[in-house]
């Protein structure tokens, strides 16, 4: 059976406000899915619901079964670490369930290898609290990958990284997906980043899924105008993926102001 | 590729070296504790040369030299062993409390445990004669029971409103004030003689220890150890913050509630027989973290050893400055704790859990 994430009428309410209403989708594994949408669209809420961190209505099935928190990788948005632990120790905690009084050479080796892949081997002995926000983000991402999850949910996990590290991490994720056939769901604000690195795009707006498909079908000037309220130009580039250049925010239509009154 | 694999080996060696260094710190601290324990055994109103101590220890409680055997096995040994146990319990409880509350100011007493124990003891001192139990057991039993009541109250609040650090601390403060005011009421009603006894109980003192109290405390501590050992990695993971720990599949609420119960048991075991001993449970975790970091495989045992060192050190110091009338260790740790706390604050003012 192929691995697949199925969402059926997923609903999330905070107090009495509906932050996610009736999201349904069927997502095949073996790809990177970019989750985009304006602030408050429900991206984090959806990821939290899939990860089982918040209660939700509807059905969320991974490989036909409810999601098992212990078998997936999830990186929430706010996760600064302020503990006196070294980077390597933090990576090792990615397998905290399996650690005993003595840590096997093999486990330490796996943790070191992940650090080297992320290009942060030189940080291994550094104290976590001495790192910058971006470095911490790299470490915590690497920690999630040590768990070798088949389903990886990332909430703005590259937001604090510089351009080079963003590309490096997303290429790593691509290799990881190619090697393991995993599914990576990543919420991003940077439309170009989403366009460039994801196989499929999911667009959320106002708690609803308003677009799901390839880049060309989901992100169009019309969609950007109606969902984000911006005018944008699509400039062809040598990579084959057009560059999205925001030009100006569209004025709020006079009618909508009247309506809300 | 060779530089890649040598980089990996470098990381692994670095990690092993760091572990070895921590192990040696732990062993060093343990040797220090053993030496202090010997020092504690040879100091006292009557003194005792090391040779006598050696022979007395070898001969056992039924040794031929009756005086040495009595002083060693009946008077000093219970106090010293109790000191080690109480210090270790408070150190362990303190570190776990600071970890689950994510707060460097937390101690075994943060959630009102000592106030509850004090109230239980005061209650027993005033009305103990009404309870059909041997006198020397009534006060500790009441103190123990009251600590568990306090723990139950906070647990209930956490169960109802969620086990976040904020809820636990707020609930703990409420419990603290509740028992403190009850205790004030008892003190107000008590006769001068009873009041004096209550006040004396509140100054934690090892003089109250007997082999019975040692046995009970040791039994409780030993019963808690397997649970502490099992939650070692969970506690370390919790230090990544709730969001991270939860996303790594850890049941944050459960580990917090379970640890909280263990802390209550350890604290109750520590204070019920000897009375309130402040600052050990606050300082020992800071020292342990400063020396070995927050990998709880190292910091938990080191906090226990450090707690024992502080308490036995206070005991030796107390006997040293006033051999005739031993100053209660609770007073010494409280007085000595303030400069130690200042040192901790000065050394690690900002960032992280100091």
Interface residues (C-beta under 8 A of the other chain):
Chain A: X51 X53 X69 X70 X74 X75 X76 X78 X79 X80 X81 X82 X83 X84 X85 X86 X88 X89 X90 X93 X94 X96 X97 X99 X101 X105 X108 X109 X112 X113 X115 X116 X121 X124 X125 X127 X129 X140 X143 X147
Chain B: X4 X7 X8 X10 X11 X12 X14 X15 X16 X18 X233 X234 X236 X237 X239 X240 X241 X243 X244 X246 X247 X248 X249 X250 X289 X293 X294 X295 X297 X351 X352 X353
